[in-house]
């Protein structure tokens, strides 16, 4: 066999030491001894495709460590036997529903004792890490004396995304091993770094390839590997006043991305390091109490729920999309970005439009996007090669999926379908990215309505994970199954919805933006309005959002929905139509409600009232979203309230720490929400009338 082929194959097979016996004494671990006297401790959690740390696993690890203390091998190699990676973190299932911080602290103290025992072994320990090494998994690795990364390994502490900080000693061990400022930055952001970056940080001692693992392990155990050592900054920052100065700066940075009132974890982490960063023992002890306190906060429990919502929506995707070639019609902002994302996800994409200029613009945007999200230049080149300009639309003939993304005009879409249907493959799927036109209105315009489906992406496609997969009365179930699988295959989250005006997300979001327009009519400052929404936890206020979406699109969707739902929606003001007629469409034209420069809104207070929103103002903006979501449930547009919450978070950025519009209503109390809506109805009109679905909402 060619030597290069041997090397490639060797790097695909994990080096796990001697073959373990099939009937070993442990359920989740295997323990063997090689000819050098090294123990190979293999983590292979039973019944799982990836390793995670549960109370049961930690308890069994304690038994393994007791055996190692008794046997005293020459060294211990800690590895994962899973191809998926080292350890993906804690078993998040065990975090759900925690309400008593004392019980959490007791449990985390038991786990701490086991990790401390690993660190205290009187024999050399080396973690060999491939794939993902995250959260609690990285804390296990940090308790080993040496760390060897395999090319392609990824490291990080994503706990902040769950409203937590590291809880198995990672806050102390990480800040003492590497530059504390860099360590804190990684923990505060949840950023993932690759093996080379981890080596530069001093987090790992070496980076190697799988075929060299045995030699690297011997070097580590027998003292031939130069281990990373803490730098001078680690010594200097034992001086508390310096940590206090840096802590203040960290708080200021954190406040920009995660306000303390909504996201306490970053501030708890900063306080932990600020107070105890010079005393390892005190920091380990304080970490347990801090972690336990965070675990029972509403923020953490809602973000943990969100983790499971994402997993639930991933499972809806299924598999076997059988889509290799996507043809996109319409190279505007949405069509071009959908095409770019599909090319990034290894699909062949052809992109057509009436004119070459939009296609050229889409390719330029794709190049810019790939430059930001793809590391290797060769991979950027390959992604651009997969995105093929196709002015004549010949790609239709070979495409497995055609996505129409032309402007929201029924007549235009009819014309497009008439031209492309005769050229489609018999088993190809025809999808529309319409954001507002019900599929019932479109199905009458196609020859084979059973293969028509809605795939409604959200802007920006590369950041918002949701895709509404829209069915109609004549949909072929197999087509819908393939459409769901396609969404999963391009790393997006599918939401199955029945066709209805605005589907779910736009129907819920439109009153949010239109109500803001009425507030402007009441001479409420636009910054006050946007600040009210941001104080609630929305990623941006409704005025800025309308500018982002495009005022022409907001107006068209608002008119369409009002034609269907009447006075349940506020009317669009006449001045908004004038603004659109003048071409002041928001970000895309440089001027809307705000003036836009370099993709950002220029926000200058226009009155002394700005940025002082009242609670009633917040209710006017956010309660109609909950009201519409209840209506969508009652009408059967979506079958599950959890999915509605997931849709609003992943499609709009709705305050994640609140868990979605329905979870927010449930926490506030449905009776309270209905009472507030009735009060707003009496004061402002029928658009706030509580939906009948509240009577059965739980």
N, C-alpha and C positions, 0 to 999 in steps of 0.2 A: 504494500500500500504506500502511496506517495506520502513522504514525511509531513508535508503541509496538511494533507487530509487528516493524518493521525493527530496533528496538533489541534486542528479545528474540532475533531471529535472529542479529544481529551478535554477541551474547554467547555464541552456541553455536558459532561458527566461529572457530578460532584465527587470530590475526593473526600470520602467519609471514613477512611481508616479501615481496619479489619472488618470483615462482614460479621454483624452481630447475630447472635442466636435468635431463632424465631420465637422462642418461649422465654424471653427475658423477664426479669421480675417487675419491670416498670411498664405502666400503661402508655406514658407520653414521652419516655426517654429510652435511649439505648446506650449501654455503656460497654466499651470494649477496651482491650489493651494491645498495643502494637509491639513489635520486636525491640523498639527503643525504650520500652517501658512507659510510653505515653498513654494516658487514658483518653479515649475519644468519647466525649459526652454529646450524643446526638439528640436534638430536640425534634420530636416527630409527633405532634399532638394528634391523638387518636380521633378519627372520624372528621378531620378537617383538612382543607386544601392549603391552609396557611397556619402558621404558628401564632397563637395569641396567648396571653398570660391570664389565666383564671385562678381563682382561689385554690381549686383542685390541683392545677399544674404547679403552682408555687409550693403547695404542701408536699407534692411528690418530689419537687426539686430539693426540698429540705432533706428528704430521705436519701437522695442520690449524694448530696454533699456529705452527709454523715458517713456514707460508704467510702467516699473518696478520702475523708479524714482518717478512716481506719486503714485503708489500703495503701496510702501514701505513694502513688505513682510518681514517676520522674517529672511529670507535668500533666496538665489537663488541656485538651483542645475542646472548646465549646463551639458546636456547629449546628446548623439546621439541616435536617434530612429532607426538607421540602424544597422542591425546585423553585417555588414561588419567592423564597427569600428567607432571611434570618428569622426575625420576629416582627410581626406587623404592629405590635403594641399590646395594650391590655385588651381583655375581652370586654367590650363596651356593654354587653348585655348585663354585666354585673353592676353597671353604674345606674341603670334605669330605676327610677322610682325612689331613689334614696331621699330620706326626709330627716334622718337623725344623724347629725355630724359626729356624735360620740361613737355610734356603731361603725361609721365609716373610718374614723380614726383608729379604732381597735383593729379593724380588718387590715388597714394599710400598715399598721405597726407590725402585724405578723409578717406581712410581705417584706417590709423593711428588714426585719431580722434575718430573713433568708438571703436577701441580696447582700447584707452585711457579712453573712457567713461565707458567701462566695468570695467576697473581697478579702476576707481574713484567712483564706486557705494558705497554708505554709509552703505550698508548692507553686511553681510557675503556672499561670493560667493564661491562655491565649484564645481570644474569640476570632474565629474565621468567618467573615461576613460576606454573603452574596445577596443580591436582590435588595429588598427593602429592609431597613433596620430602623424602626420608628418607635417613638414614645418609650414605653416600658421595655421594648426590645433593645433600644439604645442604652437604657439604664442598666440592663443586664451586661451589655458589652463594656460599659464604663466600669463595672465592678471587676472586670478581668484586668490582669496586669498589662497585657499587650493586646492590640487589635490589628488584625490583618484584613484588608478589604480586597475583594475580588473586583476586577474591572467591571464597571456597570453598577456597583452597589450604590444605594441611596440612603442618606442619613437625615434624620430630622426629629423635632419634637412638635408634633401637630396638636398637642393637648389644648393649646389656646383656642383652636377651632371648636372645641367642645366646652369652652368656658372654664377650662382648668389650666394648671401648669403641671410640669413633671412631678410625680408623687412617689417615685421609688428611689429617691436619693439623687436624682439627676440634677436638680438645681445646684446642689453642693459639689458633686463630682465634676460636672461639666465646667462650672465657673472656676474650679481650682485647677483643672487640667489645661485649659486653653485660655487665650486672651478673654478675660471676663466680659469685655464690652462686646466682642463678637459672639460669645456664648449667649449673652443676654439677648442680643439682637435676633439670633436664630430662635430662641425660645419665645420671644415676644411676637415674632411674625409667623412662626410655624413653617418657615421656609425649609425646603428640602435641598440638600447639597449632594453632589456626586462624590465618588471615591477620591478623585484628585483634589477637589476642594477640601474634603475632610482631612487629607494628608497635609495640605498646606496649613490648615487650622491647628494641626497637632492632635486631632481627634483620633486618627489611626496612625500606626507606626510604619506601615508599609502598604503598598498597593501591588498586587500581583495577579497572575492569571491562574486559572484553575489547575493547570498541569504542573504548576510550581508550588502548589500548596504544601506538600510534604516537606520540601526543603525549607520553605519559609517558616513553617511551624517549628522545625528543628532549630533554626536560627533563633527564633524567639525564645524557645524553652531553654536552650543551652547558652544564652547570653550573647549570641553573635549579632542579634538585631539591635540597632541603635533605637532606643525608645524615645518618643516625643517627651519633652520636658516642659514644665511651665516656664514662662518667660518672666522677665523683670517686672512686667506690669502686674502679674499676679501677686508679687511681693508688695509692690507699691500700694495696690488697692486693698491691702489689709488695713490700711489707714482709713478709718470710718469717715472723716470729713470729705475725703476725695470721693468715696462711694456716694455720699449725700449729694455732692455737686453733680455727679454723673446721673444719679437717680432722678434729680429734678429735670434734667434734659430728656431723659427717657420718658418721663411722664408727659412732658410737653409733646413729644413725638407721638406717643400712644394716643393722646387726646385727639389728635387729628384723624386717626383711623377708627378708634374705638372709645367713645365717650365713657367715662368711668361709671356714670349712673346706669349704663346699660351693660357694660362688659367689665366686671370687676377683676377678672383673672390677671390681665397684664399688670395692674397696679398692685395686686397681692404679690406677684412675683418680684416686682421692683422693690417693694417694701421688705420682702424676705431677704433679698441680696443686700439691700442698703443696711439693714439692721445686723445681719448675721454673716455677711460675706467674708469677714475676717476670722470666723470661728466655725470650722467644719462641723464639729459635734452639735453646736447650737443650731446651725442651719439645717442639719438633717432632722433634728427634733422639731424645729418650727415648721419645716416643710410639711410634716404629717398633719399638723393642726390646720395649717393654711389650706392644704389640699382638701381636707375633710370639710372645712367650712365652705369652700367653693362648690363642692359636689352637690350640696343640698340647695344651692341658689336656684331660683326660677330660670336664670339665664343658662346655667349649665344643663339643667334638665330639659329645657327647650332645645338647646343645641344638640344634646344627645338624641332627643327625639328626631331632630332634623337628620342626623346621621342615619337613622333607621329608615326615615322617609326616602332618602336617596337610595338606600339599598332596596327598598320596596319597589321603587320606580325602575331601578335597573333590572329587576327580575321581570317586570312587565315586558321588557324588550324581547326576551327569549333569544332564539338563535335562528340560523338558516335563512337569512335575508335573501341570499343568492343574488346580490347586487354587486357587480364588479365595475360597471360603467354607468355613470350618472350624466345625463344631459340637462343643463340648466338653460332655460329660456328667459332672457332678461338680465342684463349685466349691470343693473343699477345697484344701489347700496345693499339691498337684501340679496338679490340674485347673485351678484358678484361675490359677496361674502359667504354665501352658502356654498358656491362652487369652490372657493378657496379652502373652506373648512373640509370639504369632502376630499379634496386633493391632499390636504395635510394628513387625512386619515387613510392614505394609501389607495384611494380609489382613482380610476381613470375618469376624468371629467372633461366634457366638451361644453363650451359656453358660447351661446349665440345671442345676437341682438340685431335690431334693425340697422344699426350704424356701427362702424368700427371703433369710434371714440369711447363709448361706454365700456367696451370689451378691454380696450387698452387701459382705461382707468381702473377696471377691476383687477387686471393682472398687476398693475403697479401697487394697488392696495394689498394684494396677496403677497407680493414680494416684501412689502413693509412688514406685514403680519408675520411671515415666515422668519424674517430677520429677528423678530422679537421672541418667538416661541420655539424656534428650532436652533439647536446648538451648532451642529456641524454644517459647514458650507456645502459639502456634498449632498447632505440631506435636504438643504434648501433648494439646491439645483434640481434634485430628483422630484421634489414636490412641485416646483414650477413646471417641470417637464410633464407632469401628470395633468396639469391644467392647460387644456388645448383651446385656443381661440377658434371659433367655428362660425364665421359670419353667415355662411350658407345653411347652417343647421343640419349638416349631413350626419352629425353624431346621433341624431334621432333614430336612425335605422338600426344601430347596434346597441343602443342604450338599454339597460335593464330597468332603469328608472328615469322618467322625465319629470323635472320639477319646473313648473311654470311660475315665474316670479315677475310678471308684467304688472303695470299699474292697475289699481282697483276699479276697473271699468268692465262691466259685464259684457258689453259688445266687443271689446278688445279681446277678452278671454275667449269668447265664442269664435272669433276669427282665428285666433292662434290654434285652438283645438281642431278646427276644421282643416287646417293646413297640415297638422302633424299626425293626426290619428291614422290616416292611410299609410303612413310610413313607419309606424311603430311595429316592433316585434309583437307577435301574438301574446306572449306572456309578460310583456313590459307593463310596468305600473305607471299610470299618469297621476301625478300629484300636483296640487296647487298650493302655493304659499299664501293664499288669500288670508288676510287678517280679519275680514269682516263679512264677506259675501257668503251666505249660507250655501252649503253644497247642494241643497235641494234646488236652488236657483241655477246651479251650474250643471247638474246631472242631466237636465233636459237638453243641454247643448252638445253632448257627446254621444258617439255611436255606441260605445260599450260602457255604460255608467258603472257597471260592477267593478271596473278596474280604476275608477276615479277615487282618490283619497285626498284628504287635506293634510299637508305637512306644514304647520305654521311655526316657523322659526321666530326668534326674538333678537332684536338688535341691541348690542353687538353680538353676532353669532358666536364669535370666539370666546365670549365671556358668559353669556346667559345659557344655562344648560338645558332649558326646557324646550321641547318641541310638542305642540299639540297635534295629535294624530286624530284627524276628524273623519268620522264615518257618516254615512247617510243611509236611508232606508234600503237602498238597493246594493249596498256594499258587499263584495265577496269576502267572506271571513278569511280566506287564505291570503287575499291581497292585504287585508288589515294586519294579519300576522306578519307578513313580510315587511310591511311598512314599519311596524313596531320594532322588528329585528334590525332593520336598516338604521333606525334612530340609535339603537344601542350600539350598533357596529361603528358608528361615527362618534362614539363617546358622548352622546347626549342622553337626556332623560325623557322618555316618552310619556305623554299623558293622553290616554284614550278618551275622547270626548265625542258626544253625539252632536251633529250639526245643529247649530242654533246661532242667531245673530250675535256676532262678537265672540262666540264660543265661551270660554271661561275668563281668560285673563283680560282681554280687551273690554269685555263687558263689565268686569269689576273695576278696571283701571280708568275707564272713560269718565264715570261720575267724579272720580278723584280729581281729574284735571278740569272738567267743566265747572265743578263747584268752585275751584280756585278762580276761574274766569269771573264768576258772579261776585266773588269777594273783591276782585279788582273794581267791579262796578260799584261796590260799596265803599270805595276809596281806602281799602285796606292795602297797605304797602306790599309789593310782591315779595320783598325779603322777609316780611313778617309771616307771610303765607308759607314760603319755603322753609323758614326756620321752624314753624309749627310742625311740619311734617318730619323734618330732620330730628327735632327734639323727640318725636314719637319713636324714631328709629329708622325711618325710610332713608334709602341711600341718597336720594335727592328729592327736593320739593316738587310739587306738581307743575309749577311755572317753568322751572328749569327742565323738567321732564318733557313738557309739551314742546319746548324748544328743541330738545334732543330728538324727539320722535319726528318732529316736523309739523308745523301748525296746519299745513294743508291736509296731512293725514289725520290729525286730530279732528279737524272739522268734518272731513268725509266720514270718518267712523262715527263721530257724534251724530251727524245727520242720519246716517243709516240706522243706528240704534234707536234714535228718537222716533224714526218712522215706524219702528217695530214696537217700542215700549212706551211711547207717548210721554206723558208728564212724569213718569218715573225717572226721567233724566232731565236735568236742567237744559234749557235751550242755549244754543251758542249765541253769544252777543253779536249784534250787527257789526261792531267795530272789529271783531275777530275776522269776519268775512272781508272787511276792507283791508285789514292787515295782510291777509293771504293774497288778495287781489293786487296789492302793491309789491308782492314778491318778498315780503318779510316773513320767511318761513321758519326761522330759527337757526340752529347751528349750521345747517347746510348752505345757507345764504349769507351767514355772518351776522344776521340781525333778526331778532324776533322780539320776545319780551326783553331779552338781554342782548347786549352786543357780545359777539363771540370772537375771540382771538386765540389762535393756536389750539383750537378745540376746547377752549375753556370759556365759561361765561364770566364777564366782568361784572362783579357785584359791588355796587356802590349804594350805600343807604340813601334813600330819597326823602326820608322824613324821620323825625325823632321817635315815631312810633315803631319803627322797624325793629325786628328781632325781639318783640315782646308779645308773643302769642298768648291768647287766653285758652283755657281748656275747651270751651265751646267751639272755638275755631278748629282745634284738633279733631274733635268729634265730627264736625261737619265734613272733614276730609276723609277720615278713616272708617267711620261707621257705615257709610254707604257701601264700602267694599265688603264688609262682613255681611251686610244685608243682601247684596247680589250673590255672594257665595252660597248663602242659605237658599236663595231662590234657585240657583243652579243645581243644588242637591235635591230640592223638592221636585224640580222638573226632570230629574234623571239625566241631566247632561253629563254629569260625572257621578259615579256610583259610590264614592268613598270620600268622607270628609277629610281624611288624612291626605288624600291625593289633591284635594282642592288647596289645602295649605301648602303642600309641596309645589304645586303649580305657581302659586303666588310668590313664593320665596325664590324658586329657581327661574321663574320667568320675569319677575319684576324687581327682585331684591327686597321684597317686603320684609320689614324688620325681623331678621332671623331669630334674634333672642326672644321674640314674642311667640314664635312657633307657627305663625300664619294667622290670617284673619279669623278663622273659625276657632282656633286654639285660643286666640286673644279673647274672643267673645265668651268662650267657655270659662276661661280664667276670671274674666271680669264678672261673669254671671249673665246668662241669657236674659233674665228678667231685668237686670240693670241696663243692658244694651237696648232692649225693647222700650223701656221707659225713656231712655235718652233719645231714641229715635222718635218717639211720640212727642216729646218736648220740642224737638227740632221741627217736626211736622207742623205743630201748632204755630210755631214762630215763623217758619220759612216756606211751608207748603208741602204738597203731597209727594214730592220726590223723596221725602224721608219716611214715608209710610212703611212700617215694619212688614216684611214679607210674611205670608201665611206659614212659611216653613219654620218659623221660630216656635210655633206651637208644639212641634214634634222634635225640635232640635235638642240634642243631649250633649 
